[in-house]
Amino acid sequence: MCTHAKTEPVFVEKDGRIDTVIVSAKQFEALKFAGQPKTLAQRKRAFEQTHKAWIDAQKTRFEKSGLWCDDQRVW
């Protein structure tokens, strides 16, 4: 059973229903890590990597033109 669990999950049934799942230590660690919430720093890093092109475009536009509302006044 342990050898089989190293390649794929082993389902143990009780009364005709799945009661327990046996997985390898490697699979267990991956599942445990996937279930942990990400820190703010990790989420920020992922966002910046995903949207790098857009962020760079916005930075370039700002350096060229400044803020869109720089010349507006509240009266």
N, C-alpha and C positions, 0 to 999 in steps of 0.2 A: 504494500500500500504506500509506503514512504517513497519508494522508487517511482511509483506512478505519480505521486503528488509533486515530484520535482519537475515533471514535464507539463502537467495540467492539473487543475483542481480535482479533488476527489470528493464526491458528494456522498454523505452518509445519511441514509433514510431511517426514520423511526415512524412506525405506523403508516407507512406509505407516503410520508412527507419528508422533504429535506430538513434534517435537523442540524447537521454539522457539515462544514466544508473544510477540508484539509488542503493546505497550500504549502509550497516550499517556503523556506525562510526568506529567500530573495523576493518572492512574490509578496510575502507578508510585509517586508520592509517597504516595498514600493507602494502597497496599499496604505500603510500607516503614514508614509510621507505625503501621499496624495490627499489624505484626509485632514492634514494640518492646515489651519488658516495661514495665509501669507501675511507677512508683515507689511506695513506701509511702504517701507523701503523696497521690498521685493515687488510690490504692485507698481510702484513708481518706475522702477527699473524696467519692468515688463512693458509698461505703457510707453516709455520713452523709446524702447527698442522697436515696438510695433509701429509707432507713429513718427519715427525719426524724420522721414521725408517731409511730412506736414509741419512738424516743429521747426525744422530748418527753414522751410519756406516762410513761415510766420516771422522768424527771427530776421531773415533777409528783408522782408517787407517792412518790418518795424525800423530796421537800421536805415532803410532808404527813405521811408515816408513818415516815420514817427507814428504816434497813436492817431487813430481816425478822429478822435474827439479833442485833439489838442487846441483847436481854434474855437471850440464852442464855449459859450459863457452862460452861466446860470443867472438869470435876471429876475 
